[in-house]
Amino acid sequence: MKVLHVIPAVAARYGGPSRAVFEMCGAVAERGMKVLVATTDADGPGRLAVETGTPFMYEGVETIFFARRLSERFGYSRGLARWLKLNAGGFDVAHIHAVFSHPCVAAARACRLSRVPYVVRPLGSLDPWSMKQKPWRKRLLWHAAAGRMLREAAAVHYTTLEERRLAESTLGLTGGVVIPLGVEAGDAAAGDFWHRNPALGNGPYVLALTRLHPKKNLESLIAAFLSLSARGDFAGWRLIVAGDGEDDYVARLKRCAAGSPRIVFTGWLGGEDKALALRGAELLALPSRQENFGLCVAEALARGVPVLVSRQVNLAAEIEEARAGWVTGMEQHELERALAEAMSDANERERRGRAGRDFAARHLAWPRVAAQLVALYQSIINRGAEPAPASQNGSHLETQGTH
């Protein structure tokens, strides 16, 4: 089976979706699928230093890049659209990641012309909160192409039940299947985050490991932590903010931190540094205003690190049921109360961390997730692009009753 994955961009600055697509492709390739990622060289206002127009191995997966033209947000790429038109017919199925961008629209159009079934993973863009951001642009794209792209998809791939519920209840969509993203289990390599970063000090820390963007609600997290850390019983704690974003927004977050030595901005962490930061954290916090999955949350769970998330993180119901962390509101006083409870009880953090590791092993291990994806692709092909019922698409977050 040959599977084409199309995503607007894969630079590290774009967060979880960029990482997840390569892990997903690697996992299904291990089950005998032949995969190719088609994308652009977009990297914020700049470009990735990659060859364009020729497939090569990138992040362990065969990938072909094309030059991004015009706006970063729309990701227009004439070269990618032309390549898709000429080559989409050579694949058995396509998996399109995102909705409101030129590469996605072009991929759906090319698949329809070539009579190739395709799956769309919206990446949370159909959530009512997301639809209210830049609404005029999204309404225009919806009527011009995106609505048809979704209606004629063989399946819409949501990563949580809540993401599907929010999208289908407000947009009238059907055909949605729920398959989570996967994560690798296991500890980091030998080492210690503080030893690798001695300038940061020492002691227990809360980790915010995410793209720095206003929707992540980090201002409220910082304010809640500052209030708590002024108390003697929490004076030894640190808040590690690990991520990158637009310069103006990062500067705004640092102003919120008011120069406190207890709040440390590390910039983007990758590889062993990221693994070490996760391994050493007492708690991972993600109080987002909207989050369709939260890959950093899943990575923390897989390593036995308890999590603190807002109810707007769509994994919140599963986390709450598994008792793998704390679920709270987004306001500062709510975050402060939940943080205080988590930071004050080491035994409870350990217990919830173990529950999180068990949950991730049962539901989020890549081999199990890859089996669901392969079953979805095969069912679509066997049914002539008609999506299988949700109960036959291997969605363990649904069929195992974890919601």
Secondary structure, DSSP 8 states (H G I E B T S, - for coil): -EEEEE-S---GGG-HHHHHHHHHHHHHHTTT-EEEEEEE-EETTEE-S---SS-EEETTEEEEEE---S-TTTT--HHHHHHHHHHGGGSSEEEEE-SSSHHHHHHHHHHHHHT--EEEE-TTTTSHHHHTSSHHHHHHHIIIIIHHHHHT-SEEEESSHHHHHHHHHHH----EEE----B--S---S--HHHH-GGG--S-EEEEES-B-GGG-HHHHHHHHHHHHTSGGGTT-EEEEE--B-HHHHHHHHHHTTT-TTEEE-----HHHHHHHHHH-SEEEE--S-BSS-HHHHHHHHTT--EEEETTBTTHHHHHHHT-EEEE-SSHHHHHHHHHHHHT-HHHHHHHHHHHHHHHHHHTBHHHHHHHHHHHHHHHHHTTS----GGGTT-HHHHTT--
